[in-house]
Amino acid sequence: MSREVRTVVNLKPYREALALPGLRSLLLISVLARIPLTATGVTLTFHVLLDLGRGYGAAGLVGAASTVGNAIGAPLLGRLVDRRGLRPVLVLTTVAEGVFWTSAPTLPYPVLLPAAFVAGLVALPVFSVVRQSVAALVPAERRRPAYALDSMSVELSFMVGPALAVALAAAVSPRVTMWAVGAGIVASGIGFWLLDPPTRSADEPAGPHRRVPRREWVTPRLLAVLAVSLATTLVLGGTDVAVVAVLRAGGEVSWTGVVLAGWAVASLVGGFAYGALTRSPSPLVLMAALSLATIPVGLGGAHWWLLCLALVPAGALCAPTIASTADAVSRLAPAAVRGEAMGLHGSAVTVGIALGAPLAGAVIDASAPMWGFVVTGAIGLLVALVVLPVALGHRREPAAPPAAEPVRVGV
């Protein structure tokens, strides 16, 4: 029995990954840095609603402007990291964040809207940089537990950041919360500048290099992984909205925090199990399973505890799916363009969340809350079917030469 337990809960991959120089400090600062970043959306919403006296539509526009800017800026900043190094980009983005969050509380709404777009365009690229640095610090055969830890740190940040922002806005004011969030982001930028994590591994050239044309690395396989990344967060964004709608319809909206926390805990457990595996399903299989598990969640009805139970299978697949897509991108992109590729991955994740929430909302408004789960899950399955020929085509390719990395990327 003890041998079976040790086999199921295999901590060796985590011990080996965390023993690598630099990874522990990178993961620690990434958790602290992501907390203020995950609080930006709710902070801007409270400011527009309470300080500026505008409605939810106006608040949504500000959030959308920031999201669009971030989706456009992430690959551009990643490309800049590839060409100029990390520290110049950190200086640029940290200064830009400081200027925005210092001045934003005093801006009128017509000025805040374009300012939010610009701020999103030059936002501190913590999510992409961390994943790029993980690829530089960790050999390919050990990246699964490293990216699992990264994905779990994202879950922890989302559990803490928005809750702290709501508490501070309620106890003090949204304006003070904006300054606090800005100070946290600036501190994060300074912390990353001081840490200066590598963006290339020791055996990858750090100096001038041949520019790799996009046609050489933006392959159907990479595009398939980006599509899977987008579909994953579309399902997650739709689930977030559908949970609130179901509980509100049943008069149990006060349990929303408990249900979402249970969903996040399931994701943490799933991420931990994923990182301990010696071999795992491809991102496509994980995303398809996540989508399939999401469709029946609404059958749990408005009872909060049934909804918690129904969310467990889908929740357990959240962190593994995100981690597997980041791992796949790190393997498919050459080192010289890994920053831009991780930026594209970040854009796909951002766009998916931005699409999932309003899509589920529109479906719920036109029908019933449970259909928010059904439609977003069905879209995820549809994307999986579209991407499937790429995955099957890859498996039919001739075997790689012996010198190639003995790892399975899959889609």
Secondary structure, 3 states (H helix, E strand, C coil): CHHHHHHHCCCHHHHHHHCCCCHHHHHHHHHHHHHHHHCHHHHHHHHHHHHCCCCHHHHHHHHHHHHHHHHHHHHHHHHHHHHHCHHHHHHHHHHHHHHHHHHHHHCCHHHHHHHHHHHHHCCCCHHHHHHHHHHHHCCHHHHHHHHHHHHHHHHHHHHHHHHHHHHHHHHCCHHHHHHHHHHHHHHHHHHHHHHCCCCCCCCCCCCCCCCCCHHHHCCHHHHHHHHHHHHHHHHHHHHHHHHHHHHHHCCCHHHHHHHHHHHHHHHHHHHHHHHHCCCCCCHHHHHHHHHHHHHHHHHHCCCHHHHHHHHHHHHHHHHHHHHHHHHHHHHHCCHHHHHHHHHHHHHHHHHHHHHHHHHHHHHHHHCCCHHHHHHHHHHHHHHHHHHHHHHHHHHCCCCCCCCCCCCCCCC
